Amino acid sequence: MFDIDSTRLHSPFRTGEHQQWRAQLRRFVDREIAPFIEQWDEDGSLPADLWPKAAGIGLLALGYPEPYGGIPGDIFHTIVAAEELARCGAGGLYASLMVHGIALPPLVHYGDDALKEAVIPPVLRGERNISLAITEPGAGSDVANLQCRAAPDGDAYVVRGEKTFITGGMRANWFTAAVRTGGEGFGGISLLLIPADAPGVERRALSRKQGWWCSDTASIFFDGVRVPRENLIGEENAGFLPIVHNFNGERLGIAASCVEYSRVCLQEAIEWAQQRRTFGKRLADHQVIRHKFAQMLQRINATAAYLELCAAAEQRGELGVADVSLLKVQATEVMEFCAREAMQVMGGAGYMRGSRTERIYREVRVNAIGGGSEEILRDLAARQMGI
């Protein structure tokens, strides 16, 4: 078997502690996930006991405050987690199992103590689930135009509207929801913690998807849902800052996953080419095939180096919007290139369900769109350049 780890660049930012964390996670994935992920993908869901199992090795609590059950860890621990979860070649695993990584930080940084005590510990223990509810039928990346409204009514807000494409939405016990409490634009947005079992909340599973089969995706409907005012996260009409605060971590996680998906594609294609024989010799002995592998590794390593520098800048509090935006675009483009080239090398074997490359190939677009589409992020980077 080709040793894909031999292609990893040495990083001056990663220590022996990060390597130990990788080894621990790899054992967990090999034991608890890899043997079952194909069936989970076909079933369209992950088993409920996966969350407490993941909590048991510290995966869910990594990087969260210790008073709430968190475990210390830096950005590179988080990137290692994204990489190792990606090795099974099913993006829906990371998206669903780790969705608290985008839903919980606004509460951690901006919520009041009572909300934190009630929500954070059970989520980190894998006993409860939380999802981020921002996207609407008419407002995806255009957050400033969301229409789901929360109207003040005594000691509560009354929420009416719809959210869609919500990862983990069917399983969630709470939604960190962006709602309009004021006028139009960014200045009228607030964040509200909405209990999923509140009267007036309805959900509909969105199961007919191109990729992320094992991740539950939902539309959420709020019909006159009363939410206590103390469930406000941060200040009223100041919800856009907590949303933006989340973006760097989310995009770094997506980039790390996409780099690892690209490595998986390279590994599977090389292993296939080493055993497959065409025209009297191994497929790997054809120059045109070897050049494909060289091009894949060239792009993977360039993106991995960009990822390391961006992660180090984030750790120092210096990561710019332009760089994290362009990193995410580059990582998804490399994933697309490597998935295509691996599929081309493997031919029919890659086209049939059951290979990691096949799963990764049909998950290219969700990564290119989710967390900010390529077009939105390029334009954002250009504006940050002052153009």
Contacts in CASP RR format, 6 or more apart in sequence:
PFRMAT RR
TARGET T0000
AUTHOR 0000-0000-0000
METHOD contacts of the structure
MODEL  1
MFDIDSTRLHSPFRTGEHQQWRAQLRRFVDREIAPFIEQWDEDGSLPADL
WPKAAGIGLLALGYPEPYGGIPGDIFHTIVAAEELARCGAGGLYASLMVH
GIALPPLVHYGDDALKEAVIPPVLRGERNISLAITEPGAGSDVANLQCRA
APDGDAYVVRGEKTFITGGMRANWFTAAVRTGGEGFGGISLLLIPADAPG
VERRALSRKQGWWCSDTASIFFDGVRVPRENLIGEENAGFLPIVHNFNGE
RLGIAASCVEYSRVCLQEAIEWAQQRRTFGKRLADHQVIRHKFAQMLQRI
NATAAYLELCAAAEQRGELGVADVSLLKVQATEVMEFCAREAMQVMGGAG
YMRGSRTERIYREVRVNAIGGGSEEILRDLAARQMGI
1 271 0 8 1.000
2 267 0 8 1.000
2 270 0 8 1.000
2 271 0 8 1.000
2 274 0 8 1.000
4 263 0 8 1.000
4 264 0 8 1.000
4 266 0 8 1.000
4 267 0 8 1.000
7 263 0 8 1.000
7 266 0 8 1.000
7 297 0 8 1.000
7 300 0 8 1.000
7 301 0 8 1.000
8 304 0 8 1.000
9 301 0 8 1.000
9 304 0 8 1.000
9 305 0 8 1.000
9 308 0 8 1.000
11 76 0 8 1.000
11 308 0 8 1.000
13 76 0 8 1.000
13 308 0 8 1.000
13 311 0 8 1.000
13 312 0 8 1.000
13 315 0 8 1.000
14 76 0 8 1.000
14 80 0 8 1.000
17 77 0 8 1.000
18 76 0 8 1.000
18 77 0 8 1.000
18 80 0 8 1.000
21 77 0 8 1.000
21 80 0 8 1.000
21 81 0 8 1.000
22 80 0 8 1.000
22 83 0 8 1.000
22 84 0 8 1.000
24 57 0 8 1.000
25 57 0 8 1.000
25 59 0 8 1.000
25 80 0 8 1.000
25 81 0 8 1.000
25 84 0 8 1.000
25 85 0 8 1.000
26 84 0 8 1.000
26 87 0 8 1.000
28 53 0 8 1.000
28 54 0 8 1.000
28 57 0 8 1.000
28 59 0 8 1.000
29 84 0 8 1.000
29 85 0 8 1.000
29 87 0 8 1.000
29 88 0 8 1.000
32 50 0 8 1.000
32 53 0 8 1.000
33 50 0 8 1.000
33 85 0 8 1.000
33 88 0 8 1.000
33 93 0 8 1.000
34 87 0 8 1.000
34 88 0 8 1.000
37 88 0 8 1.000
37 89 0 8 1.000
37 90 0 8 1.000
37 93 0 8 1.000
37 214 0 8 1.000
38 354 0 8 1.000
40 46 0 8 1.000
40 47 0 8 1.000
40 90 0 8 1.000
40 93 0 8 1.000
40 214 0 8 1.000
41 90 0 8 1.000
41 92 0 8 1.000
41 213 0 8 1.000
41 214 0 8 1.000
41 359 0 8 1.000
42 213 0 8 1.000
42 353 0 8 1.000
43 214 0 8 1.000
44 207 0 8 1.000
44 213 0 8 1.000
44 214 0 8 1.000
44 216 0 8 1.000
45 214 0 8 1.000
45 216 0 8 1.000
46 93 0 8 1.000
46 96 0 8 1.000
46 97 0 8 1.000
46 214 0 8 1.000
46 215 0 8 1.000
48 171 0 8 1.000
50 97 0 8 1.000
51 60 0 8 1.000
51 97 0 8 1.000
51 126 0 8 1.000
51 127 0 8 1.000
51 129 0 8 1.000
52 125 0 8 1.000
52 126 0 8 1.000
52 127 0 8 1.000
54 60 0 8 1.000
54 97 0 8 1.000
54 126 0 8 1.000
55 61 0 8 1.000
55 124 0 8 1.000
55 125 0 8 1.000
55 126 0 8 1.000
58 71 0 8 1.000
59 81 0 8 1.000
59 98 0 8 1.000
60 98 0 8 1.000
60 100 0 8 1.000
60 123 0 8 1.000
60 124 0 8 1.000
60 125 0 8 1.000
60 126 0 8 1.000
61 69 0 8 1.000
61 70 0 8 1.000
61 71 0 8 1.000
61 124 0 8 1.000
61 125 0 8 1.000
62 70 0 8 1.000
62 71 0 8 1.000
62 73 0 8 1.000
62 77 0 8 1.000
62 78 0 8 1.000
62 81 0 8 1.000
63 70 0 8 1.000
63 71 0 8 1.000
63 72 0 8 1.000
63 73 0 8 1.000
63 74 0 8 1.000
63 77 0 8 1.000
63 78 0 8 1.000
64 70 0 8 1.000
64 71 0 8 1.000
64 104 0 8 1.000
64 108 0 8 1.000
64 120 0 8 1.000
64 124 0 8 1.000
65 108 0 8 1.000
65 120 0 8 1.000
66 72 0 8 1.000
68 108 0 8 1.000
68 116 0 8 1.000
68 117 0 8 1.000
68 120 0 8 1.000
68 121 0 8 1.000
68 124 0 8 1.000
69 120 0 8 1.000
69 121 0 8 1.000
69 124 0 8 1.000
69 125 0 8 1.000
70 124 0 8 1.000
74 315 0 8 1.000
75 249 0 8 1.000
75 252 0 8 1.000
75 311 0 8 1.000
75 314 0 8 1.000
75 315 0 8 1.000
76 311 0 8 1.000
76 315 0 8 1.000
78 249 0 8 1.000
78 252 0 8 1.000
78 253 0 8 1.000
79 252 0 8 1.000
79 253 0 8 1.000
79 256 0 8 1.000
79 307 0 8 1.000
79 311 0 8 1.000
81 98 0 8 1.000
82 94 0 8 1.000
82 98 0 8 1.000
82 253 0 8 1.000
82 256 0 8 1.000
82 257 0 8 1.000
82 260 0 8 1.000
83 256 0 8 1.000
83 257 0 8 1.000
83 259 0 8 1.000
83 260 0 8 1.000
84 260 0 8 1.000
85 93 0 8 1.000
85 94 0 8 1.000
85 97 0 8 1.000
85 98 0 8 1.000
85 257 0 8 1.000
86 94 0 8 1.000
86 256 0 8 1.000
86 257 0 8 1.000
86 258 0 8 1.000
86 260 0 8 1.000
86 261 0 8 1.000
86 264 0 8 1.000
87 260 0 8 1.000
87 264 0 8 1.000
88 356 0 8 1.000
89 261 0 8 1.000
89 264 0 8 1.000
89 356 0 8 1.000
89 359 0 8 1.000
89 360 0 8 1.000
90 213 0 8 1.000
90 214 0 8 1.000
90 356 0 8 1.000
90 359 0 8 1.000
90 363 0 8 1.000
91 211 0 8 1.000
91 212 0 8 1.000
91 215 0 8 1.000
91 257 0 8 1.000
91 261 0 8 1.000
91 359 0 8 1.000
91 360 0 8 1.000
91 363 0 8 1.000
92 211 0 8 1.000
92 212 0 8 1.000
92 213 0 8 1.000
92 214 0 8 1.000
92 215 0 8 1.000
92 363 0 8 1.000
93 214 0 8 1.000
93 215 0 8 1.000
94 257 0 8 1.000
95 167 0 8 1.000
95 212 0 8 1.000
95 215 0 8 1.000
96 167 0 8 1.000
96 168 0 8 1.000
96 171 0 8 1.000
96 212 0 8 1.000
96 214 0 8 1.000
96 215 0 8 1.000
96 216 0 8 1.000
99 129 0 8 1.000
99 130 0 8 1.000
99 131 0 8 1.000
99 132 0 8 1.000
99 167 0 8 1.000
99 168 0 8 1.000
100 123 0 8 1.000
100 124 0 8 1.000
100 129 0 8 1.000
100 130 0 8 1.000
101 250 0 8 1.000
102 132 0 8 1.000
102 246 0 8 1.000
102 250 0 8 1.000
103 130 0 8 1.000
103 131 0 8 1.000
103 132 0 8 1.000
103 172 0 8 1.000
103 174 0 8 1.000
103 175 0 8 1.000
103 176 0 8 1.000
104 119 0 8 1.000
104 120 0 8 1.000
104 123 0 8 1.000
104 130 0 8 1.000
104 176 0 8 1.000
105 245 0 8 1.000
105 246 0 8 1.000
106 176 0 8 1.000
106 191 0 8 1.000
106 233 0 8 1.000
106 242 0 8 1.000
106 243 0 8 1.000
106 245 0 8 1.000
106 246 0 8 1.000
107 115 0 8 1.000
107 116 0 8 1.000
107 119 0 8 1.000
107 120 0 8 1.000
107 130 0 8 1.000
107 176 0 8 1.000
107 193 0 8 1.000
107 233 0 8 1.000
108 116 0 8 1.000
108 120 0 8 1.000
109 242 0 8 1.000
109 245 0 8 1.000
110 191 0 8 1.000
110 233 0 8 1.000
110 234 0 8 1.000
110 242 0 8 1.000
110 245 0 8 1.000
111 233 0 8 1.000
111 234 0 8 1.000
112 230 0 8 1.000
112 234 0 8 1.000
114 230 0 8 1.000
115 193 0 8 1.000
115 230 0 8 1.000
115 231 0 8 1.000
115 233 0 8 1.000
119 128 0 8 1.000
119 130 0 8 1.000
119 174 0 8 1.000
119 193 0 8 1.000
122 128 0 8 1.000
123 129 0 8 1.000
123 130 0 8 1.000
128 173 0 8 1.000
128 174 0 8 1.000
129 168 0 8 1.000
129 171 0 8 1.000
129 172 0 8 1.000
129 173 0 8 1.000
129 174 0 8 1.000
130 172 0 8 1.000
130 173 0 8 1.000
130 174 0 8 1.000
130 175 0 8 1.000
130 176 0 8 1.000
131 166 0 8 1.000
131 167 0 8 1.000
131 168 0 8 1.000
131 169 0 8 1.000
131 171 0 8 1.000
131 172 0 8 1.000
131 174 0 8 1.000
131 175 0 8 1.000
131 176 0 8 1.000
132 166 0 8 1.000
132 167 0 8 1.000
132 175 0 8 1.000
132 176 0 8 1.000
132 246 0 8 1.000
133 163 0 8 1.000
133 166 0 8 1.000
133 169 0 8 1.000
133 175 0 8 1.000
133 176 0 8 1.000
133 177 0 8 1.000
133 178 0 8 1.000
133 194 0 8 1.000
133 220 0 8 1.000
134 140 0 8 1.000
134 143 0 8 1.000
134 146 0 8 1.000
134 163 0 8 1.000
134 177 0 8 1.000
134 178 0 8 1.000
134 243 0 8 1.000
135 163 0 8 1.000
135 164 0 8 1.000
135 165 0 8 1.000
135 166 0 8 1.000
136 146 0 8 1.000
136 147 0 8 1.000
136 148 0 8 1.000
136 161 0 8 1.000
136 162 0 8 1.000
136 163 0 8 1.000
136 164 0 8 1.000
137 162 0 8 1.000
137 164 0 8 1.000
138 145 0 8 1.000
138 147 0 8 1.000
139 145 0 8 1.000
139 146 0 8 1.000
139 147 0 8 1.000
140 146 0 8 1.000
141 371 0 8 1.000
141 372 0 8 1.000
141 373 0 8 1.000
141 376 0 8 1.000
143 178 0 8 1.000
143 186 0 8 1.000
143 189 0 8 1.000
143 240 0 8 1.000
143 243 0 8 1.000
144 184 0 8 1.000
144 185 0 8 1.000
144 186 0 8 1.000
144 189 0 8 1.000
144 240 0 8 1.000
145 184 0 8 1.000
145 185 0 8 1.000
146 178 0 8 1.000
146 179 0 8 1.000
146 180 0 8 1.000
146 189 0 8 1.000
147 161 0 8 1.000
147 180 0 8 1.000
148 159 0 8 1.000
148 160 0 8 1.000
148 161 0 8 1.000
148 162 0 8 1.000
148 163 0 8 1.000
148 177 0 8 1.000
148 178 0 8 1.000
148 179 0 8 1.000
148 180 0 8 1.000
148 222 0 8 1.000
149 159 0 8 1.000
149 160 0 8 1.000
149 161 0 8 1.000
149 179 0 8 1.000
149 180 0 8 1.000
149 181 0 8 1.000
150 157 0 8 1.000
150 158 0 8 1.000
150 159 0 8 1.000
150 179 0 8 1.000
150 180 0 8 1.000
150 181 0 8 1.000
150 190 0 8 1.000
150 192 0 8 1.000
150 227 0 8 1.000
151 157 0 8 1.000
151 158 0 8 1.000
151 160 0 8 1.000
151 181 0 8 1.000
152 181 0 8 1.000
152 229 0 8 1.000
153 226 0 8 1.000
154 229 0 8 1.000
155 228 0 8 1.000
155 229 0 8 1.000
156 226 0 8 1.000
156 227 0 8 1.000
156 228 0 8 1.000
156 229 0 8 1.000
157 179 0 8 1.000
157 181 0 8 1.000
157 192 0 8 1.000
157 226 0 8 1.000
157 227 0 8 1.000
157 229 0 8 1.000
157 231 0 8 1.000
157 232 0 8 1.000
158 224 0 8 1.000
158 225 0 8 1.000
158 226 0 8 1.000
158 227 0 8 1.000
159 177 0 8 1.000
159 179 0 8 1.000
159 192 0 8 1.000
159 194 0 8 1.000
159 222 0 8 1.000
159 224 0 8 1.000
159 225 0 8 1.000
159 226 0 8 1.000
159 227 0 8 1.000
160 222 0 8 1.000
160 223 0 8 1.000
160 224 0 8 1.000
160 225 0 8 1.000
161 221 0 8 1.000
161 222 0 8 1.000
161 223 0 8 1.000
162 219 0 8 1.000
162 220 0 8 1.000
162 221 0 8 1.000
162 222 0 8 1.000
163 175 0 8 1.000
163 177 0 8 1.000
163 219 0 8 1.000
163 220 0 8 1.000
163 222 0 8 1.000
164 206 0 8 1.000
164 218 0 8 1.000
164 219 0 8 1.000
164 220 0 8 1.000
165 206 0 8 1.000
165 217 0 8 1.000
165 219 0 8 1.000
166 172 0 8 1.000
166 175 0 8 1.000
166 217 0 8 1.000
166 218 0 8 1.000
166 219 0 8 1.000
166 220 0 8 1.000
167 212 0 8 1.000
167 215 0 8 1.000
167 216 0 8 1.000
167 217 0 8 1.000
168 215 0 8 1.000
168 216 0 8 1.000
168 217 0 8 1.000
168 218 0 8 1.000
169 175 0 8 1.000
169 196 0 8 1.000
169 203 0 8 1.000
169 216 0 8 1.000
169 217 0 8 1.000
169 218 0 8 1.000
169 220 0 8 1.000
170 203 0 8 1.000
170 205 0 8 1.000
170 216 0 8 1.000
170 217 0 8 1.000
170 218 0 8 1.000
171 216 0 8 1.000
172 196 0 8 1.000
173 195 0 8 1.000
173 196 0 8 1.000
173 197 0 8 1.000
174 193 0 8 1.000
174 194 0 8 1.000
174 195 0 8 1.000
174 196 0 8 1.000
175 193 0 8 1.000
175 194 0 8 1.000
175 196 0 8 1.000
175 220 0 8 1.000
176 191 0 8 1.000
176 192 0 8 1.000
176 193 0 8 1.000
176 233 0 8 1.000
177 191 0 8 1.000
177 192 0 8 1.000
177 193 0 8 1.000
177 194 0 8 1.000
177 222 0 8 1.000
178 189 0 8 1.000
178 190 0 8 1.000
178 191 0 8 1.000
178 239 0 8 1.000
178 243 0 8 1.000
179 189 0 8 1.000
179 190 0 8 1.000
179 191 0 8 1.000
179 192 0 8 1.000
180 188 0 8 1.000
180 189 0 8 1.000
180 190 0 8 1.000
181 188 0 8 1.000
181 189 0 8 1.000
181 190 0 8 1.000
181 236 0 8 1.000
181 237 0 8 1.000
182 188 0 8 1.000
182 189 0 8 1.000
182 190 0 8 1.000
182 237 0 8 1.000
183 237 0 8 1.000
186 240 0 8 1.000
187 237 0 8 1.000
187 238 0 8 1.000
187 240 0 8 1.000
188 237 0 8 1.000
189 237 0 8 1.000
189 239 0 8 1.000
189 240 0 8 1.000
189 243 0 8 1.000
190 232 0 8 1.000
190 233 0 8 1.000
190 234 0 8 1.000
190 235 0 8 1.000
190 236 0 8 1.000
190 237 0 8 1.000
190 238 0 8 1.000
190 239 0 8 1.000
191 232 0 8 1.000
191 233 0 8 1.000
191 234 0 8 1.000
191 239 0 8 1.000
191 242 0 8 1.000
191 243 0 8 1.000
192 227 0 8 1.000
192 231 0 8 1.000
192 232 0 8 1.000
192 233 0 8 1.000
193 227 0 8 1.000
193 231 0 8 1.000
193 232 0 8 1.000
193 233 0 8 1.000
194 201 0 8 1.000
194 222 0 8 1.000
194 225 0 8 1.000
194 227 0 8 1.000
194 231 0 8 1.000
195 201 0 8 1.000
195 227 0 8 1.000
196 203 0 8 1.000
198 225 0 8 1.000
198 226 0 8 1.000
198 227 0 8 1.000
199 225 0 8 1.000
199 226 0 8 1.000
200 221 0 8 1.000
200 222 0 8 1.000
200 223 0 8 1.000
200 224 0 8 1.000
200 225 0 8 1.000
201 220 0 8 1.000
201 221 0 8 1.000
201 222 0 8 1.000
201 223 0 8 1.000
201 225 0 8 1.000
202 220 0 8 1.000
202 221 0 8 1.000
202 223 0 8 1.000
203 218 0 8 1.000
203 219 0 8 1.000
203 220 0 8 1.000
203 221 0 8 1.000
204 218 0 8 1.000
204 219 0 8 1.000
204 221 0 8 1.000
205 216 0 8 1.000
205 217 0 8 1.000
205 218 0 8 1.000
206 217 0 8 1.000
206 218 0 8 1.000
206 219 0 8 1.000
207 217 0 8 1.000
209 217 0 8 1.000
209 366 0 8 1.000
210 362 0 8 1.000
210 363 0 8 1.000
210 365 0 8 1.000
210 366 0 8 1.000
211 359 0 8 1.000
211 362 0 8 1.000
211 363 0 8 1.000
211 366 0 8 1.000
212 363 0 8 1.000
212 366 0 8 1.000
233 239 0 8 1.000
233 242 0 8 1.000
234 242 0 8 1.000
247 321 0 8 1.000
247 324 0 8 1.000
247 371 0 8 1.000
248 314 0 8 1.000
248 319 0 8 1.000
248 320 0 8 1.000
248 324 0 8 1.000
249 314 0 8 1.000
249 324 0 8 1.000
250 371 0 8 1.000
251 324 0 8 1.000
251 325 0 8 1.000
251 327 0 8 1.000
251 328 0 8 1.000
251 371 0 8 1.000
251 372 0 8 1.000
252 307 0 8 1.000
252 310 0 8 1.000
252 311 0 8 1.000
252 314 0 8 1.000
252 324 0 8 1.000
252 327 0 8 1.000
254 328 0 8 1.000
254 331 0 8 1.000
254 332 0 8 1.000
254 367 0 8 1.000
254 370 0 8 1.000
254 371 0 8 1.000
255 303 0 8 1.000
255 307 0 8 1.000
255 310 0 8 1.000
255 327 0 8 1.000
255 328 0 8 1.000
255 330 0 8 1.000
255 331 0 8 1.000
255 332 0 8 1.000
256 307 0 8 1.000
256 331 0 8 1.000
257 367 0 8 1.000
258 303 0 8 1.000
258 331 0 8 1.000
258 332 0 8 1.000
258 334 0 8 1.000
258 335 0 8 1.000
258 367 0 8 1.000
259 300 0 8 1.000
259 303 0 8 1.000
259 304 0 8 1.000
259 307 0 8 1.000
259 331 0 8 1.000
259 334 0 8 1.000
259 335 0 8 1.000
261 335 0 8 1.000
261 338 0 8 1.000
261 339 0 8 1.000
261 360 0 8 1.000
261 363 0 8 1.000
261 367 0 8 1.000
262 296 0 8 1.000
262 299 0 8 1.000
262 300 0 8 1.000
262 303 0 8 1.000
262 334 0 8 1.000
262 335 0 8 1.000
262 337 0 8 1.000
262 338 0 8 1.000
262 339 0 8 1.000
263 300 0 8 1.000
264 356 0 8 1.000
264 357 0 8 1.000
264 360 0 8 1.000
265 296 0 8 1.000
265 335 0 8 1.000
265 338 0 8 1.000
265 339 0 8 1.000
265 341 0 8 1.000
265 342 0 8 1.000
265 356 0 8 1.000
265 357 0 8 1.000
265 360 0 8 1.000
266 293 0 8 1.000
266 296 0 8 1.000
266 297 0 8 1.000
266 300 0 8 1.000
266 338 0 8 1.000
266 342 0 8 1.000
268 342 0 8 1.000
268 346 0 8 1.000
268 350 0 8 1.000
268 355 0 8 1.000
268 356 0 8 1.000
268 357 0 8 1.000
269 292 0 8 1.000
269 293 0 8 1.000
269 296 0 8 1.000
269 341 0 8 1.000
269 342 0 8 1.000
269 345 0 8 1.000
269 346 0 8 1.000
269 357 0 8 1.000
270 284 0 8 1.000
270 293 0 8 1.000
272 283 0 8 1.000
272 345 0 8 1.000
272 346 0 8 1.000
272 349 0 8 1.000
272 350 0 8 1.000
273 282 0 8 1.000
273 283 0 8 1.000
273 284 0 8 1.000
273 289 0 8 1.000
273 293 0 8 1.000
273 345 0 8 1.000
274 282 0 8 1.000
274 283 0 8 1.000
274 284 0 8 1.000
275 282 0 8 1.000
276 282 0 8 1.000
276 283 0 8 1.000
277 283 0 8 1.000
278 286 0 8 1.000
279 286 0 8 1.000
283 289 0 8 1.000
283 345 0 8 1.000
284 290 0 8 1.000
289 345 0 8 1.000
292 341 0 8 1.000
292 344 0 8 1.000
292 345 0 8 1.000
295 337 0 8 1.000
295 341 0 8 1.000
296 337 0 8 1.000
296 338 0 8 1.000
296 341 0 8 1.000
296 342 0 8 1.000
299 334 0 8 1.000
299 337 0 8 1.000
299 338 0 8 1.000
300 334 0 8 1.000
300 338 0 8 1.000
302 330 0 8 1.000
303 327 0 8 1.000
303 330 0 8 1.000
303 331 0 8 1.000
303 334 0 8 1.000
306 323 0 8 1.000
306 327 0 8 1.000
306 330 0 8 1.000
307 327 0 8 1.000
307 331 0 8 1.000
310 319 0 8 1.000
310 323 0 8 1.000
310 324 0 8 1.000
310 327 0 8 1.000
313 319 0 8 1.000
313 320 0 8 1.000
313 323 0 8 1.000
314 324 0 8 1.000
320 384 0 8 1.000
321 380 0 8 1.000
321 381 0 8 1.000
321 384 0 8 1.000
322 380 0 8 1.000
322 381 0 8 1.000
322 384 0 8 1.000
322 385 0 8 1.000
323 381 0 8 1.000
325 377 0 8 1.000
325 378 0 8 1.000
325 380 0 8 1.000
325 381 0 8 1.000
325 384 0 8 1.000
326 377 0 8 1.000
326 378 0 8 1.000
326 381 0 8 1.000
328 371 0 8 1.000
328 372 0 8 1.000
328 377 0 8 1.000
329 374 0 8 1.000
329 377 0 8 1.000
329 378 0 8 1.000
332 364 0 8 1.000
332 367 0 8 1.000
332 368 0 8 1.000
332 374 0 8 1.000
333 368 0 8 1.000
333 374 0 8 1.000
335 360 0 8 1.000
335 364 0 8 1.000
335 367 0 8 1.000
336 364 0 8 1.000
336 368 0 8 1.000
339 357 0 8 1.000
339 360 0 8 1.000
339 361 0 8 1.000
339 364 0 8 1.000
340 361 0 8 1.000
342 350 0 8 1.000
342 357 0 8 1.000
342 361 0 8 1.000
343 350 0 8 1.000
343 351 0 8 1.000
343 357 0 8 1.000
343 358 0 8 1.000
343 361 0 8 1.000
346 355 0 8 1.000
346 357 0 8 1.000
349 355 0 8 1.000
350 357 0 8 1.000
350 358 0 8 1.000
350 361 0 8 1.000
351 358 0 8 1.000
352 358 0 8 1.000
368 374 0 8 1.000
END
